[in-house]
Amino acid sequence: MSTTRTDTVAAPRRFPLREVILFVVLLAAVLGVYGMMGSAYSTRMLVEASCYAILALGLTIQWGYAGQFNAGVMGFVALGGFCAMFFSVPVNDAFWDSSLPGELGVVLAYIVGAAVVVFGASRLDRIGVPKKLRTVITVVLAVVLYLVVISAFRGVADQIESQAGFIGGLGLPAWVGWIVGGALAGGVGYFIGHICLGLRSDYLAIATIGIAEIIKAFLKNSDWLTRGTATVSPLPWPVPGPAEVGFTLARAMYLSVTAVMIAAIFFLLHRAYHAPWGRMIRAIRDNEISSAAMGKDINKRRLEIFVLGCILMGIGGAVLASFNSLFDPQGYLPLNHTFLVLVMVILGGPGNNLGTIFGAVAVYIIWLMSEPLALFLMELAVHFGESTFGWDAPASMDSRALQARVFVIGLLITLVLRFAPKGLLPEKTKHVD
């Protein structure tokens, strides 16, 4: 009797040639920007790119890990920015030294009570009330209580705006707002996920766009809370500011903070990706039916990954708002805070954390430098036209060059989708023979 022994030999690890080449090219581009634009401008660019890298990591785990297309990144970024403002801005004594906090607290208690009543009405069928009658009672109560509560709330809000401007902040360290920003974005994501994750991917994208616009509209029109279009500035930094140590050093210190955050997030996501949890998430993404047949809780896992991505988006939005030292609800635009992040993930490779970081830095460099490069080329063309053909120089060349950003990003995403649809650093999948 003989036995056959099969030895499994692990495949040798390949040298990451593509990764090395791409990051060397990226490093050369960064050094080129430093040579052209100076250290202060270039360091600021890297800090903003690192903030966008956090946002992109949040999107890549939703889209790359679980196949969830979240087109409402802007809303979660705005929530993070709001928390960075609310927790770090100094206390407004004009508000807290008046009777307004008590009046606001009473109105907020009314709102909570009204929500509890409406929720209880929606459960009347459990005590024998017919479902149609339950629905009518719930809708009528919701409308009546909304009209009553919103009238009282508007009265208090008007008093706050006229007497104190807005309620102000809490005067806490900036990092507290970052943590709470991630928690708030995750909490809103949890609520949204219960409603929207059952939708098809295209409907999920439409729903998240609408929710992001609702969040933006609320922050923009809540002057009592955010000052609305009047903006709030300056926001404190977690490191010494430019007034204390100079622009370049202050931005370099801020960059070190964001670099440590990205390293920690990358390490945790890498461990999660290669853990059984990560393999289960990818199995659900690739074949949801077979995963459900194996007893996996599909909805629970999809909700987990959606909330985790929203948390990272909230943290990234808070860090970006603190660095800009400005909270402007009107400044959260889908082009800048959703589409640009989407391009970063597509370029780097959905599901590849290292590729996402590469894509974030590369796309942000292209986004910023396309304007001065376009202006330079336009000035060369104008000079040639004037000297050769006697053409008149067009007006508002600066604004025309600014529009080159959109053209360049559109061209970039077209080329990537055509020649590298899985990104420059695609997700590495292991095949078992």
TAVEN-V772672 format. One line per field, one symbol per residue. burial: 1 if it has 16 or more other ideal C-beta (glycine too) atoms within 10 Angstrom, else 0. A space follows every 50 residues. Layout:
burial=???
This chain:
burial=00000000000000000000011001000100100010010111111111 11111111111111111111111111111111111111100100100001 00010010001001000100110100000000010001001100100010 00100110111001011110000111111111111101100110011000 00011011101100110011011111110001001111101000001111 11111011001100110010011000010011011000001000010000 11111111111111111111111110111011010011111111111111 11111111111111111111100110010000000000000000000000 100110011001100100000011111000000
